[in-house]
Amino acid sequence: MSEKIIMLGNEAIARGAYEAGVKVSSAYPGTPSTEISESLAKYDVVYTEWAPNEKVAAEVAFGASFAGVRSLACMKHVGLNVASDPLYTFSYTGVNGGAVFVVADDPGLASSQNEQDTRMIARSAHIPVLEPSDSQEAKDFTKLAYEISEKYDTPVILRTTTKLSHSQGVVELCDRVEVEDKEYARDVKKYVMMPASAIGRHLVVEDRENRLAADASELSINKMEINDTEIGFITSGIPYQYVKEACPNASVLKLGLVNPLPRKLIEEFSKKVKTLYIFEELEPVIEEQVKSWGIDVKGKELFTKQGEYSANMLKKVMFGNNDQVFDKETVPNRPPILCPGCPHRSVFSVLNKLKIHAAGDIGCYTLGAVAPLGVIDSTLCMGASISSLHGIEKAKGKEFIKNWVAVIGDSTFLHTGVNSLVNMVYNKSTATVLILDNRTTGMTGHQQHAATGKTLKNEDTYAINLSELCKAIGVPRVIEIDAFDVKELEKTLKESVNGDTLTVIIAKAPCALLKGQKFPYKCVANPEKCKKCGMCLKIGCPAITKNADGTIKIDDTMCNGCGLCRSYCKFDAIDRVER
């Protein structure tokens, strides 16, 4: 009897890739997709890596497929934007060994800067999309994706969402299938996408999609569940679970392949039910196509395009009742904050003191936008802090940016910040860039990157020196500084923003949550010396609170002794002591 265990959706995807015989996997960490690669790295037979960005990961997957082995690239939805350049052309070239892109969408914006629907990109790129509904399907659909990839000569997208990625279910484990490498044969018309070749391959893509659409109605993962025919739902992914919970007696057409759609099956199902609903999160991708076929359905006029769906939401729309356990409007708001001892807080406290604005980036440091630090004025996408500051300078001139800097993390800098800095050098910028080097990819859970000296499998490797890299691309002034040395940081920032030279300041201090960190000290408040001035509260450390009499107290279970509060206390009312 095969073994059954409980797995996260992401763990199940990794298991599916392992069982499918995948040999090469490349990814950039991004919530909610990160755990796929971390789980896959535990299988020694599979080569796994962190790439500097999703474009590189996609190209690595292409190269492995091109060479004849099954490959995988994993990313979150906004990462697919970065990977879209190779993705669209990969659709034209097709595959040799099977190739799968796992893309995790984030309905509800749990940890993303936008909501976008991967199915829309897939339609534009003419790439099939599979969407599992639970952990068992996450594993099974991953394996099926490789079969479809090789049968139809196409990369395949496995679309997940936050709820599937991070929920658990029972998964039946199978043995790994060792897939024989495909023979490599030079084929310029297939793999060299110059115009003459691409024209011919576009026709191949169109024919492939037509064949897959015709076959889709016979795929076992697209299935009808006929019950009460008064109400019918077309749905897929996690929303299928909500339908089954809220309307257990309804008839359901559950789609596992959501691009291309099984038109024949949908038309057949629509004739079996009296009232047909399409229940899909985010965009009306299925709905618009079904309506274009002349089928009467209800969809987004009832169900929102925004946010994450739920069984309660469906019950409220269908039956008018709302038995939510809690009302989001009445639950106290607990916004995310920088951790105690975070080096970003130290840097932001200096920027706040100097009234310097920051063009921000994607990472923990985005939290510097909110009170009490309030220094981040913009956040667009990975690497945009540097490019947008350059744009501000070219638009408004040097005088305007004397109270502006760009802020970017070490992992994000290597992701897409390097090219932006090259642009600054090339086009004669005089601005100031702050690289907050905390030696990890922080917000997604402390993954390694090219400057940490460790691979995804925790093997020692060369650690890129950020300072030398900046100098090598021509930055005239590069300064490394301790992120907690607020006096030196203040002095350096004043000189830099008022100077006429492009400057990169690398503020260095490890993330407080890194494994192995030791904190021999803690900070202790002395109420007798406290003047109730509130300067220590301005840094926004969650370990510091007020007593009833206005003096401050420090929670020593939260404090890690970074000493930032002491830097701002002029009355020596905070002591740093050994634990």
C-alpha positions in Angstrom: 0.0 0.0 0.0 1.4 3.4 -0.9 2.1 6.0 1.8 -0.3 8.9 2.5 0.9 12.0 4.3 -0.4 15.5 4.9 1.3 18.1 2.7 1.0 21.8 1.9 -0.1 22.5 -1.6 3.4 23.7 -2.4 5.0 20.6 -0.9 2.7 18.5 -3.0 3.7 20.3 -6.2 7.4 19.6 -5.3 6.5 16.0 -4.7 4.8 15.9 -8.1 7.8 17.3 -9.8 10.0 14.7 -8.1 7.7 11.8 -9.1 7.5 13.1 -12.6 11.2 12.7 -13.1 12.1 16.4 -13.1 15.9 16.9 -13.2 16.3 20.7 -13.2 14.4 23.4 -11.2 15.1 27.1 -11.0 13.1 29.8 -9.2 13.2 33.1 -7.4 11.5 33.1 -4.0 8.2 34.9 -3.9 5.2 34.3 -1.6 3.1 32.3 -2.0 5.3 30.0 -4.2 8.5 29.9 -2.1 8.1 26.6 -0.4 7.9 24.7 -3.7 11.6 25.0 -4.3 12.6 24.7 -0.6 10.7 21.3 -0.6 12.1 20.2 -3.9 15.6 20.9 -2.7 15.2 18.0 -0.2 15.2 15.5 -3.1 18.9 15.1 -3.9 18.2 13.6 -7.3 16.8 16.9 -8.5 19.1 19.9 -9.3 17.4 22.9 -7.7 18.6 26.5 -7.5 17.7 30.1 -6.6 18.0 32.3 -9.7 18.6 36.0 -9.3 15.2 36.7 -10.9 12.3 34.9 -12.7 13.5 35.7 -16.2 16.7 33.8 -15.5 14.8 31.0 -13.9 12.6 30.7 -17.0 15.6 30.6 -19.3 17.3 28.0 -17.2 14.1 25.8 -17.5 14.2 26.4 -21.3 17.8 25.4 -21.5 17.2 22.2 -19.6 14.2 21.3 -21.7 16.1 22.2 -24.8 18.8 19.7 -23.7 16.1 17.0 -23.3 15.2 16.8 -19.6 12.1 17.7 -17.7 12.4 21.1 -16.1 10.6 23.4 -13.7 10.4 27.1 -13.0 8.5 28.5 -10.0 7.4 32.1 -9.3 4.6 34.2 -8.0 2.2 36.1 -10.3 4.3 39.3 -10.5 7.3 37.2 -11.1 5.7 35.9 -14.3 5.8 39.5 -15.6 9.6 39.4 -15.2 9.6 36.0 -17.0 7.2 36.9 -19.7 9.9 37.8 -22.2 11.3 34.2 -22.5 7.8 32.7 -21.8 6.1 34.1 -24.9 8.9 32.9 -27.2 9.2 29.6 -25.3 5.6 29.0 -26.4 6.8 29.4 -30.0 9.8 27.1 -29.7 8.0 24.4 -27.8 9.9 21.8 -25.7 12.2 18.9 -26.0 12.0 17.6 -22.4 8.7 18.6 -20.7 8.7 22.1 -19.1 6.3 23.4 -16.5 6.0 26.9 -15.0 4.3 27.0 -11.5 2.8 30.4 -11.0 1.1 31.3 -7.7 -1.5 34.0 -7.9 -2.4 36.1 -4.8 -6.1 36.9 -4.6 -6.7 39.2 -1.7 -3.2 40.6 -1.8 -1.8 38.7 1.1 1.8 39.7 0.2 1.8 41.4 -3.2 1.6 44.8 -4.8 -1.3 43.9 -7.2 -3.9 41.3 -8.0 -3.4 39.8 -11.5 -4.7 36.7 -13.2 -2.1 34.4 -14.7 -4.8 32.8 -16.9 -5.0 36.1 -18.9 -1.2 36.0 -19.6 -1.4 32.3 -20.5 -4.2 33.0 -23.1 -2.1 35.8 -24.6 1.0 33.5 -24.7 -1.1 30.5 -26.0 0.1 28.3 -23.1 -2.2 25.7 -21.5 -3.0 26.1 -17.8 -3.9 23.5 -15.2 -5.4 24.5 -11.9 -5.6 22.1 -9.0 -8.1 22.3 -6.1 -6.3 20.5 -3.3 -3.0 19.1 -2.3 -3.6 15.7 -4.0 -4.5 17.4 -7.2 -1.5 19.7 -6.9 0.8 16.6 -7.0 -1.2 14.8 -9.7 -1.7 17.8 -11.9 2.0 18.6 -11.8 2.7 15.1 -13.2 0.0 15.5 -15.8 1.4 18.8 -16.8 4.6 17.1 -18.0 2.7 14.6 -20.0 0.7 17.4 -21.7 3.9 19.4 -22.2 5.6 16.6 -24.2 2.5 15.4 -26.0 1.6 18.8 -27.3 5.1 20.3 -27.6 4.5 23.2 -25.2 5.5 24.7 -21.9 2.6 24.3 -19.4 1.5 26.6 -16.6 0.4 25.1 -13.3 -1.6 27.9 -11.7 -2.1 28.0 -7.9 -3.3 30.6 -5.5 -2.3 31.5 -1.9 -5.0 29.4 -0.4 -3.9 26.3 -2.2 -0.2 26.9 -1.7 -0.5 27.3 2.0 -3.3 24.9 2.9 -2.8 21.2 3.8 -4.3 18.0 2.6 -3.7 14.3 2.4 -1.5 13.2 -0.5 -0.8 9.7 -1.7 2.9 9.3 -2.5 4.2 7.4 -5.5 7.6 6.4 -6.7 9.7 8.6 -8.9 9.6 7.8 -12.6 13.0 8.1 -14.2 12.2 9.6 -17.6 14.7 8.9 -20.3 16.4 12.1 -21.6 15.1 13.2 -25.0 17.8 13.2 -27.7 19.1 16.6 -28.6 19.0 17.4 -32.3 19.9 20.8 -33.8 16.8 22.4 -35.2 17.2 26.0 -36.2 13.6 26.4 -37.4 12.3 25.2 -34.1 14.6 26.8 -31.6 16.2 29.9 -33.2 13.4 32.5 -33.1 14.5 34.9 -35.8 11.6 36.2 -37.9 11.7 33.6 -40.6 11.5 30.8 -38.0 9.0 32.5 -35.8 6.5 32.9 -38.6 6.4 29.2 -39.1 6.3 28.4 -35.4 3.3 30.7 -34.9 1.3 28.4 -37.1 2.5 25.4 -35.1 1.3 27.1 -31.9 -2.1 27.8 -33.3 -2.5 24.2 -34.5 -1.3 22.9 -31.1 -3.8 25.0 -29.2 -6.6 23.9 -31.5 -5.8 20.2 -31.0 -5.6 20.7 -27.2 -8.9 22.5 -27.1 -10.5 19.7 -29.1 -9.1 17.1 -26.7 -9.9 19.1 -23.6 -13.4 17.8 -23.3 -12.1 14.2 -22.9 -9.5 15.0 -20.3 -10.4 13.3 -17.0 -9.5 16.5 -15.0 -12.5 18.3 -16.6 -15.5 16.5 -15.1 -19.2 16.9 -14.5 -20.8 16.2 -11.1 -24.5 16.0 -11.8 -26.7 16.5 -8.8 -29.6 19.0 -8.5 -30.0 20.4 -12.0 -31.8 23.6 -10.9 -28.4 25.2 -10.2 -25.1 24.5 -12.0 -21.6 25.9 -11.4 -18.6 26.0 -13.7 -15.6 26.5 -11.4 -12.0 25.5 -10.9 -9.2 25.6 -8.3 -9.9 26.5 -4.7 -13.3 28.1 -5.6 -14.5 24.5 -6.3 -14.0 23.8 -2.6 -16.2 26.8 -1.7 -18.9 25.6 -4.1 -18.9 22.2 -2.6 -19.2 23.6 0.9 -21.8 26.3 0.2 -23.9 24.4 -2.4 -23.3 20.7 -1.8 -26.3 19.6 -3.8 -25.6 21.7 -6.9 -24.4 20.3 -10.2 -20.8 21.2 -10.9 -18.5 21.3 -13.9 -15.1 21.2 -12.4 -12.3 22.4 -14.7 -8.8 21.1 -14.2 -7.6 22.6 -17.6 -8.6 26.2 -17.6 -6.8 27.2 -20.8 -7.9 26.2 -23.4 -11.5 25.6 -22.3 -13.3 22.4 -23.1 -16.1 24.0 -25.2 -17.9 20.8 -26.1 -18.1 19.8 -22.4 -19.2 23.2 -21.3 -22.0 23.3 -23.9 -23.1 19.9 -22.8 -23.2 20.8 -19.1 -25.0 24.1 -19.8 -27.9 22.1 -21.3 -28.3 19.9 -18.2 -28.9 22.7 -15.7 -31.6 25.4 -15.4 -29.5 28.3 -14.1 -25.7 28.3 -14.7 -23.2 30.2 -12.6 -19.5 30.7 -13.2 -17.6 31.0 -9.9 -13.9 32.1 -10.5 -11.6 34.4 -8.5 -10.2 37.5 -10.1 -10.9 38.2 -13.7 -13.9 36.8 -15.8 -11.6 34.7 -17.9 -13.9 31.6 -18.2 -17.1 33.7 -18.1 -16.2 36.0 -21.1 -15.4 33.0 -23.2 -18.5 31.1 -22.3 -20.7 34.1 -22.9 -19.1 34.6 -26.3 -20.4 31.2 -27.3 -24.0 32.3 -26.7 -24.4 30.5 -23.4 -26.5 32.2 -20.7 -24.5 32.4 -17.5 -24.3 34.5 -14.3 -20.9 35.6 -13.1 -19.2 38.8 -12.2 -22.5 40.8 -12.0 -22.9 38.7 -8.7 -19.4 37.9 -7.7 -16.6 40.5 -7.3 -13.4 40.7 -9.3 -11.5 41.8 -6.2 -10.0 39.7 -3.5 -10.2 36.1 -2.3 -13.5 34.2 -2.4 -15.0 32.1 0.4 -17.8 29.8 1.0 -19.5 32.4 3.2 -19.4 34.9 0.4 -21.0 32.4 -2.0 -23.7 31.6 0.6 -24.5 35.3 1.1 -24.9 35.9 -2.7 -26.9 32.7 -3.3 -29.0 32.5 -0.2 -28.8 35.9 1.5 -27.4 34.5 4.7 -24.0 35.4 6.3 -22.8 33.1 9.0 -19.2 34.4 9.1 -17.3 33.6 12.3 -16.1 37.1 12.5 -16.7 40.4 10.8 -13.6 41.9 9.2 -14.9 45.4 9.9 -14.9 44.8 13.7 -11.6 42.9 14.0 -8.8 45.2 15.3 -6.4 46.0 12.5 -2.9 44.6 13.1 -0.7 45.9 10.2 2.7 44.3 9.6 5.6 46.0 11.2 9.4 45.8 11.1 10.7 43.3 13.6 12.5 44.3 16.8 16.2 44.7 16.0 15.5 45.1 12.2 18.4 47.1 10.6 15.9 48.7 8.2 14.4 50.6 11.1 17.7 52.1 12.0 18.2 53.4 8.4 14.7 54.7 8.2 14.9 56.5 11.5 17.8 58.5 10.1 16.0 59.2 6.9 13.0 60.3 8.9 15.1 62.6 11.1 16.6 64.2 8.0 13.2 64.5 6.3 14.6 62.5 3.3 12.1 60.9 1.0 12.8 57.4 -0.4 11.8 55.8 -3.6 11.1 52.3 -2.4 11.2 48.7 -3.6 9.7 45.3 -3.0 10.7 43.8 0.4 10.4 44.2 4.1 11.6 47.8 3.7 8.2 48.7 2.1 7.0 48.8 5.7 9.0 52.1 6.0 6.0 53.8 4.2 3.8 53.8 7.3 3.9 55.7 10.6 5.9 56.4 12.6 8.9 56.1 10.2 7.0 57.2 7.0 9.9 57.6 4.6 9.0 55.4 1.6 7.0 57.4 -1.0 6.7 54.9 -3.8 6.8 51.2 -4.4 6.2 49.8 -7.9 8.1 46.6 -8.6 11.4 44.8 -8.1 14.3 47.2 -9.0 12.1 50.2 -9.6 13.4 52.3 -6.7 16.7 53.0 -8.5 15.1 53.6 -11.9 12.3 55.8 -10.6 14.8 57.9 -8.6 16.7 58.4 -11.8 13.5 59.5 -13.5 12.8 61.9 -10.7 16.2 63.5 -11.0 15.9 63.8 -14.8 12.5 65.3 -14.4 13.1 67.8 -11.6 16.9 68.3 -11.4 19.6 68.0 -8.7 18.1 70.5 -6.3 14.8 68.6 -6.1 16.5 65.3 -5.2 18.6 66.7 -2.4 16.1 65.2 0.0 15.6 61.9 -1.9 17.3 58.5 -2.0 16.5 55.1 -3.5 16.1 52.2 -1.1 16.6 48.6 -2.1 17.5 45.3 -0.5 20.4 43.1 -1.3 18.4 40.3 -2.9 16.2 42.8 -4.8 19.3 44.6 -6.0 20.6 41.4 -7.6 17.1 40.6 -8.9 16.7 43.7 -11.1 18.4 46.6 -9.4 21.8 46.1 -11.1 20.6 47.1 -14.5 18.9 50.2 -13.0 22.1 51.2 -11.4 24.0 50.7 -14.7 21.5 53.1 -16.2 22.3 55.7 -13.5 26.0 55.4 -14.2 25.5 55.5 -18.0 23.2 58.5 -17.9 25.2 60.5 -15.5 23.0 60.4 -12.4 24.1 62.3 -9.2 21.6 60.6 -6.9 22.0 58.5 -3.8 21.1 54.8 -3.6 20.8 52.9 -0.3 21.3 49.1 -0.5 20.0 47.6 2.7 22.2 44.5 3.0 20.7 42.2 5.6 22.3 39.1 4.1 19.0 37.3 3.0 15.8 37.5 1.1 13.8 38.6 4.1 10.1 38.9 3.4 9.7 35.6 1.7 11.2 33.6 4.6 15.0 34.1 4.6 16.2 32.4 1.4 19.7 32.5 0.1 20.8 34.6 -2.8 23.9 35.2 -4.9 25.5 37.4 -2.3 25.0 35.2 0.8 27.6 32.5 -0.1 25.1 29.6 0.1 23.1 27.8 -2.5 19.4 26.7 -2.2 20.8 23.3 -1.1 22.9 25.2 1.5 26.2 24.4 -0.2 29.1 26.9 0.0 29.5 29.0 -3.1 31.1 32.3 -4.2 29.4 35.3 -2.5 29.1 38.3 -4.8 30.6 41.4 -3.2 28.0 44.1 -3.6 30.5 46.9 -3.1 32.9 45.6 -5.7 30.1 45.0 -8.1 28.9 48.6 -7.8 32.5 49.8 -8.4 32.9 47.5 -11.4 29.9 49.0 -13.2 31.3 52.4 -12.7 29.7 53.9 -9.5 32.2 56.6 -8.5 31.4 56.6 -4.8 30.6 53.4 -2.9 30.4 53.4 0.9 29.8 50.5 3.3 28.5 51.3 6.7 27.1 49.6 9.8 23.3 50.0 9.6 23.1 50.7 13.3 25.8 53.4 13.3 23.2 56.2 13.1 25.7 59.1 13.6 27.9 57.9 10.8 24.9 57.2 8.6 23.5 60.6 9.2 26.7 62.3 8.3 27.2 60.2 5.2 23.6 60.8 3.9 24.0 64.6 4.4 27.2 64.6 2.4 25.8 62.3 -0.3 22.4 64.0 -1.1 24.1 67.4 -1.2 27.0 66.2 -3.4 27.3 66.0 -7.1 28.4 62.4 -7.4 26.4 59.2 -7.8 26.7 57.4 -4.5 25.8 54.0 -3.3 25.6 53.5 0.4 25.5 49.9 1.5 24.0 49.7 5.0 25.1 46.3 6.4 23.6 44.4 9.3 22.0 40.9 9.3 18.3 40.3 9.5 17.3 39.8 13.2 15.4 36.6 12.3 18.3 34.8 10.6 19.0 31.3 12.0 22.0 31.2 14.2 21.8 34.8 15.3 22.9 35.3 18.9 21.7 38.2 21.0 24.0 38.5 24.1 22.5 41.9 25.1 19.1 43.4 25.9 18.0 47.0 26.5 16.5 47.9 29.8 14.6 51.2 30.6 15.5 53.2 33.6 12.2 55.0 34.6 14.1 57.3 37.1 16.1 58.9 34.3 13.2 58.9 31.7 12.1 62.4 30.8 9.0 61.2 28.8 10.3 62.9 25.7 9.2 60.0 23.4 12.3 60.1 21.2 12.8 56.4 21.6 9.1 55.8 20.6 9.7 57.5 17.3 11.6 54.6 15.9 8.5 52.4 16.1 10.1 49.4 17.8 7.3 47.0 19.0 9.4 46.1 22.0 9.0 49.6 23.5 5.8 50.8 25.1 4.6 53.5 27.6 3.9 53.0 31.2 0.8 54.6 32.7 2.9 57.5 34.0 4.4 58.2 30.6 7.8 56.6 31.1 8.8 53.8 28.8 9.2 50.1 29.3 11.0 47.5 27.1 9.7 44.0 26.7 12.9 41.9 27.1 11.2 38.9 25.4 11.1 40.9 22.2 14.2 43.1 22.5 17.4 41.7 21.0 19.6 44.5 22.2 20.3 46.2 18.9 20.6 49.5 20.9 18.9 51.7 18.4 16.6 53.2 21.1 19.7 54.1 23.1 21.0 56.1 20.1 18.0 58.4 20.4 17.8 58.8 24.2 19.7 61.9 25.3 19.2 61.2 29.0 20.9 57.8 29.3 17.5 56.4 30.4 18.1 53.1 28.5 20.9 50.7 29.5 22.3 47.9 27.4 23.0 44.8 29.6 24.1 41.3 29.1 21.3 38.7 29.1 
